Amino acid sequence: MKSGASLDTTAKIISAFVLVLALVLTVTGLRERGNSSWWGSLLAFGIIDTILIVCLLYATRSYEIKDGKLIVKRWINNKTYDLKKLQHVKPYKEIKNGFSVRTFGNGGAFGYWGWFYNNGFGKYFMLATSMKNLLILNFTDQRIGISPDNKTLKKNLKSISPDHIQL
């Protein structure tokens, strides 16, 4: 079973803004070629462009349940989680107490991925594209956040382990 992973409005705005900013800064840096600071400008813009490329390559593209595993599809380095270790699933909006903060990762350019911390339930690894559809999956060894486009994936998680799902 597959589910898409569309960007929410915030991620679309952040992605567009960062792309335009990187393009403007890169073009500006290239135009300064005759100045003595050209190499420094080129290096700085090269670093910014590299960070953007990394964000794009690790962005979540879709989710799939196959052979008892949840597979988070990305351009590179897909993530796989054993659903036998799934303890429960809960929509993020139903979790009371606290707020989340990014501790390491990407908070909006092409989605949300990396380590986040919530003062209500602790640390989790985000592999999401939308805060509106965010589900928190607790496994025996880790906690992740995903955001499938539709309810199909959620229903499949429930059918895999109905005794442990909190929806």
Backbone torsions as a table, in degrees:
resi	resn	phi	psi	omega
1	MET	NA	131.2	-178.2
2	LYS	-115.8	153.5	174.7
3	SER	-143.9	139.7	177.4
4	GLY	-72.7	174.7	180.0
5	ALA	-144.8	82.4	-178.1
6	SER	-84.4	147.7	177.6
7	LEU	-70.9	141.2	172.7
8	ASP	-79.7	173.4	-176.0
9	THR	-59.5	-42.4	-179.8
10	THR	-60.9	-46.0	-180.0
11	ALA	-65.9	-36.2	176.8
12	LYS	-63.6	-43.7	179.7
13	ILE	-65.7	-46.2	179.4
14	ILE	-62.1	-44.7	-179.8
15	SER	-61.0	-47.3	-179.5
16	ALA	-63.6	-44.7	-179.5
17	PHE	-61.1	-46.8	-178.4
18	VAL	-66.2	-39.5	177.4
19	LEU	-63.3	-45.9	179.2
20	VAL	-64.2	-44.2	178.8
21	LEU	-59.9	-45.7	179.4
22	ALA	-62.9	-41.4	179.2
23	LEU	-63.8	-46.0	179.6
24	VAL	-62.6	-46.1	-179.3
25	LEU	-65.5	-38.4	178.7
26	THR	-66.0	-46.7	179.2
27	VAL	-62.9	-42.4	178.0
28	THR	-61.2	-43.1	179.0
29	GLY	-64.0	-39.5	178.9
30	LEU	-68.8	-31.0	179.2
31	ARG	-71.2	-20.5	-178.7
32	GLU	-88.3	22.4	-171.5
33	ARG	-55.4	-33.1	-176.8
34	GLY	-78.9	-16.4	-177.4
35	ASN	-77.0	159.7	-179.4
36	SER	-70.5	-21.2	-179.1
37	SER	-91.7	10.8	-176.0
38	TRP	-58.7	-45.4	-178.3
39	TRP	-63.9	-38.7	177.5
40	GLY	-64.7	-42.5	177.8
41	SER	-63.7	-45.0	-179.7
42	LEU	-61.7	-40.9	177.9
43	LEU	-64.0	-45.5	-179.7
44	ALA	-62.0	-44.8	-179.4
45	PHE	-71.5	-31.2	174.8
46	GLY	-63.6	-38.3	177.7
47	ILE	-66.3	-44.8	178.9
48	ILE	-60.9	-45.7	179.5
49	ASP	-63.4	-38.3	178.3
50	THR	-64.2	-42.1	178.1
51	ILE	-61.2	-43.2	178.4
52	LEU	-63.1	-40.5	179.0
53	ILE	-64.4	-41.6	177.5
54	VAL	-62.0	-43.9	177.6
55	CYS	-58.6	-41.8	179.4
56	LEU	-66.9	-43.9	-177.5
57	LEU	-65.4	-32.4	-179.4
58	TYR	-94.4	2.1	180.0
59	ALA	-67.3	141.2	177.5
60	THR	-69.7	130.5	179.2
61	ARG	-105.0	-38.2	-179.5
62	SER	-166.6	172.6	177.6
63	TYR	-125.1	147.9	178.6
64	GLU	-145.8	137.9	171.1
65	ILE	-105.5	121.0	-176.8
66	LYS	-151.0	130.0	176.3
67	ASP	53.1	43.5	177.1
68	GLY	73.5	17.6	-178.8
69	LYS	-128.4	146.7	169.5
70	LEU	-97.0	121.8	-179.8
71	ILE	-111.7	122.5	175.7
72	VAL	-97.8	111.9	-176.2
73	LYS	-84.3	128.7	174.8
74	ARG	-131.9	169.5	178.5
75	TRP	-61.2	-38.1	174.2
76	ILE	-135.0	155.5	172.8
77	ASN	57.2	61.4	174.5
78	ASN	-56.2	148.1	178.2
79	LYS	-106.5	137.6	-179.5
80	THR	-124.8	135.0	-179.6
81	TYR	-127.4	132.1	179.6
82	ASP	-77.8	116.2	-177.3
83	LEU	-71.8	-11.6	173.9
84	LYS	-66.9	-23.5	179.9
85	LYS	-91.0	-0.9	-178.7
86	LEU	-69.1	125.8	178.4
87	GLN	-97.4	-47.7	175.0
88	HIS	-163.7	163.2	179.5
89	VAL	-125.9	138.4	178.1
90	LYS	-145.0	135.6	174.1
91	PRO	-62.6	136.6	-177.1
92	TYR	-58.4	-37.6	-176.5
93	LYS	-66.7	-17.9	178.3
94	GLU	-90.1	-7.1	179.8
95	ILE	-79.4	122.8	-178.3
96	LYS	-90.9	163.6	176.6
97	ASN	70.0	111.7	166.5
98	GLY	103.4	176.7	179.4
99	PHE	-141.1	162.8	-178.8
100	SER	-107.5	148.9	175.5
101	VAL	-137.0	141.2	178.2
102	ARG	-76.1	128.3	176.9
103	THR	-101.8	-29.9	173.8
104	PHE	-163.0	122.6	178.6
105	GLY	142.6	-154.7	-173.8
106	ASN	-114.4	126.1	-177.3
107	GLY	-111.3	40.6	174.9
108	GLY	154.6	-30.0	-179.9
109	ALA	-75.6	108.4	-178.1
110	PHE	67.1	21.0	178.0
111	GLY	124.1	-166.6	-177.6
112	TYR	-126.8	114.3	176.5
113	TRP	-144.8	150.4	-179.4
114	GLY	122.6	-169.2	-177.7
115	TRP	-86.0	132.8	176.3
116	PHE	-127.5	159.4	177.5
117	TYR	-130.0	133.5	175.8
118	ASN	-118.2	127.9	-177.1
119	ASN	-72.3	-5.2	176.1
120	GLY	-91.2	-32.1	-177.4
121	PHE	-137.6	0.5	174.1
122	GLY	100.7	-158.4	-174.5
123	LYS	-85.0	152.0	177.0
124	TYR	-154.8	158.3	179.2
125	PHE	-103.5	121.4	-176.4
126	MET	-92.9	133.5	175.5
127	LEU	-135.2	58.3	-169.1
128	ALA	-123.7	164.7	176.5
129	THR	-126.2	-8.1	-177.0
130	SER	-147.4	131.9	176.8
131	MET	-79.1	-20.0	-178.4
132	LYS	-68.6	-39.0	-176.2
133	ASN	-100.9	16.5	-170.8
134	LEU	-66.3	126.3	174.5
135	LEU	-115.0	140.3	174.6
136	ILE	-104.4	121.9	179.7
137	LEU	-107.7	121.1	176.6
138	ASN	-98.2	118.4	173.4
139	PHE	-102.9	169.4	-179.7
140	THR	-63.3	-28.8	-175.3
141	ASP	-114.7	-3.0	-178.8
142	GLN	-167.8	170.0	178.7
143	ARG	-129.8	134.2	179.6
144	ILE	-131.3	160.3	174.0
145	GLY	-117.7	129.6	177.3
146	ILE	-130.6	162.7	-179.2
147	SER	-141.0	76.9	178.1
148	PRO	-65.9	147.8	-179.3
149	ASP	-65.7	-36.5	-176.3
150	ASN	-126.7	178.5	-176.2
151	LYS	-84.5	-1.2	-177.0
152	THR	-60.8	-46.8	-179.7
153	LEU	-63.8	-41.1	178.6
154	LYS	-59.4	-45.2	179.2
155	LYS	-64.3	-38.1	178.7
156	ASN	-67.4	-37.5	175.4
157	LEU	-61.8	-40.5	178.9
158	LYS	-64.4	-39.9	-178.8
159	SER	-71.4	-26.6	179.2
160	ILE	-72.2	-40.2	-175.6
161	SER	-143.2	69.0	-173.1
162	PRO	-64.0	-25.4	-178.6
163	ASP	-73.1	-21.6	-173.0
164	HIS	-108.1	-5.0	-174.3
165	ILE	-87.8	132.0	174.6
166	GLN	-112.8	102.6	-179.8
167	LEU	-122.1	NA	NA
